[in-house]
Amino acid sequence: MSDNYSRDPDDLYGETKVAVIEVSVRKNGSMSVIGAINDLAYALAMLDNAKDAVRRHHSRIDAGQRIITPFEDTPLNV
């Protein structure tokens, strides 16, 4: 059954990926980059945004804004 009827007409594709860049580092230190790297400006903008996202993540952790899961919500709760 298609769920097209429940989609917002202004955002039909929502979270659909439009570009991916994968950076791999190996044990010997070599690095490879694959994905949407043909448009230099677009690829560099994607990488800059990814760097900013990593910085924001770590700034929240450094500021003590860690996510604390209550004990009753953990799988160890018996």
Phi and psi in degrees as GROMACS dihedral restraints (atoms count N, CA, C in turn):
[ dihedral_restraints ]
;  ai    aj    ak    al  type     phi  dphi    fc
    3     4     5     6     1   -79.0    20    10
    4     5     6     7     1   141.3    20    10
    6     7     8     9     1  -104.9    20    10
    7     8     9    10     1    22.8    20    10
    9    10    11    12     1   -60.4    20    10
   10    11    12    13     1   -28.0    20    10
   12    13    14    15     1   -66.8    20    10
   13    14    15    16     1   -23.8    20    10
   15    16    17    18     1   -93.2    20    10
   16    17    18    19     1    -0.2    20    10
   18    19    20    21     1   -83.7    20    10
   19    20    21    22     1   147.2    20    10
   21    22    23    24     1   -69.8    20    10
   22    23    24    25     1   123.7    20    10
   24    25    26    27     1   -63.1    20    10
   25    26    27    28     1   -20.7    20    10
   27    28    29    30     1   -87.5    20    10
   28    29    30    31     1    -8.4    20    10
   30    31    32    33     1  -143.7    20    10
   31    32    33    34     1    63.2    20    10
   33    34    35    36     1   -65.0    20    10
   34    35    36    37     1   -29.1    20    10
   36    37    38    39     1  -105.5    20    10
   37    38    39    40     1    -8.6    20    10
   39    40    41    42     1    46.1    20    10
   40    41    42    43     1  -112.6    20    10
   42    43    44    45     1   -91.7    20    10
   43    44    45    46     1    22.4    20    10
   45    46    47    48     1   -64.7    20    10
   46    47    48    49     1   130.3    20    10
   48    49    50    51     1   -69.6    20    10
   49    50    51    52     1   135.0    20    10
   51    52    53    54     1  -113.8    20    10
   52    53    54    55     1   -17.6    20    10
   54    55    56    57     1  -158.6    20    10
   55    56    57    58     1   146.2    20    10
   57    58    59    60     1  -138.3    20    10
   58    59    60    61     1   135.9    20    10
   60    61    62    63     1  -124.1    20    10
   61    62    63    64     1   127.9    20    10
   63    64    65    66     1  -115.8    20    10
   64    65    66    67     1   125.5    20    10
   66    67    68    69     1  -109.9    20    10
   67    68    69    70     1   124.7    20    10
   69    70    71    72     1  -120.3    20    10
   70    71    72    73     1   137.2    20    10
   72    73    74    75     1  -122.6    20    10
   73    74    75    76     1   132.3    20    10
   75    76    77    78     1  -101.9    20    10
   76    77    78    79     1   168.7    20    10
   78    79    80    81     1   -56.0    20    10
   79    80    81    82     1   -35.4    20    10
   81    82    83    84     1   -81.0    20    10
   82    83    84    85     1     1.4    20    10
   84    85    86    87     1    95.1    20    10
   85    86    87    88     1    -7.8    20    10
   87    88    89    90     1   -71.4    20    10
   88    89    90    91     1   151.8    20    10
   90    91    92    93     1  -130.8    20    10
   91    92    93    94     1   144.2    20    10
   93    94    95    96     1  -133.5    20    10
   94    95    96    97     1   150.2    20    10
   96    97    98    99     1  -129.2    20    10
   97    98    99   100     1   126.7    20    10
   99   100   101   102     1  -130.3    20    10
  100   101   102   103     1   160.0    20    10
  102   103   104   105     1   120.2    20    10
  103   104   105   106     1  -146.7    20    10
  105   106   107   108     1   -81.0    20    10
  106   107   108   109     1    74.0    20    10
  108   109   110   111     1  -115.5    20    10
  109   110   111   112     1     8.2    20    10
  111   112   113   114     1   -71.4    20    10
  112   113   114   115     1   -33.8    20    10
  114   115   116   117     1   -94.0    20    10
  115   116   117   118     1   103.4    20    10
  117   118   119   120     1   -56.5    20    10
  118   119   120   121     1   -48.9    20    10
  120   121   122   123     1   -62.1    20    10
  121   122   123   124     1   -42.2    20    10
  123   124   125   126     1   -67.1    20    10
  124   125   126   127     1   -43.6    20    10
  126   127   128   129     1   -63.6    20    10
  127   128   129   130     1   -43.6    20    10
  129   130   131   132     1   -66.4    20    10
  130   131   132   133     1   -36.0    20    10
  132   133   134   135     1   -65.1    20    10
  133   134   135   136     1   -40.7    20    10
  135   136   137   138     1   -61.7    20    10
  136   137   138   139     1   -44.5    20    10
  138   139   140   141     1   -66.3    20    10
  139   140   141   142     1   -38.4    20    10
  141   142   143   144     1   -62.4    20    10
  142   143   144   145     1   -42.4    20    10
  144   145   146   147     1   -66.1    20    10
  145   146   147   148     1   -37.0    20    10
  147   148   149   150     1   -65.1    20    10
  148   149   150   151     1   -42.0    20    10
  150   151   152   153     1   -61.3    20    10
  151   152   153   154     1   -42.4    20    10
  153   154   155   156     1   -62.7    20    10
  154   155   156   157     1   -39.4    20    10
  156   157   158   159     1   -64.6    20    10
  157   158   159   160     1   -40.7    20    10
  159   160   161   162     1   -65.4    20    10
  160   161   162   163     1   -42.6    20    10
  162   163   164   165     1   -61.7    20    10
  163   164   165   166     1   -44.1    20    10
  165   166   167   168     1   -61.2    20    10
  166   167   168   169     1   -42.1    20    10
  168   169   170   171     1   -58.5    20    10
  169   170   171   172     1   -48.4    20    10
  171   172   173   174     1   -73.4    20    10
  172   173   174   175     1   -29.3    20    10
  174   175   176   177     1   -68.5    20    10
  175   176   177   178     1   -34.5    20    10
  177   178   179   180     1   -68.0    20    10
  178   179   180   181     1   -40.5    20    10
  180   181   182   183     1   -65.8    20    10
  181   182   183   184     1   -43.5    20    10
  183   184   185   186     1   -66.0    20    10
  184   185   186   187     1   -27.1    20    10
  186   187   188   189     1   -85.0    20    10
  187   188   189   190     1     4.5    20    10
  189   190   191   192     1    81.1    20    10
  190   191   192   193     1    20.4    20    10
  192   193   194   195     1   -97.2    20    10
  193   194   195   196     1    43.7    20    10
  195   196   197   198     1   -70.3    20    10
  196   197   198   199     1   152.1    20    10
  198   199   200   201     1   -83.4    20    10
  199   200   201   202     1   122.8    20    10
  201   202   203   204     1  -108.1    20    10
  202   203   204   205     1   119.9    20    10
  204   205   206   207     1   -90.3    20    10
  205   206   207   208     1   124.7    20    10
  207   208   209   210     1   -59.9    20    10
  208   209   210   211     1   146.9    20    10
  210   211   212   213     1   -54.2    20    10
  211   212   213   214     1   -40.1    20    10
  213   214   215   216     1   -68.0    20    10
  214   215   216   217     1   -13.5    20    10
  216   217   218   219     1   -97.7    20    10
  217   218   219   220     1     3.0    20    10
  219   220   221   222     1   -94.8    20    10
  220   221   222   223     1   155.4    20    10
  222   223   224   225     1   -68.9    20    10
  223   224   225   226     1   -12.3    20    10
  225   226   227   228     1   -78.6    20    10
  226   227   228   229     1   -11.6    20    10
  228   229   230   231     1   -66.3    20    10
  229   230   231   232     1   114.8    20    10
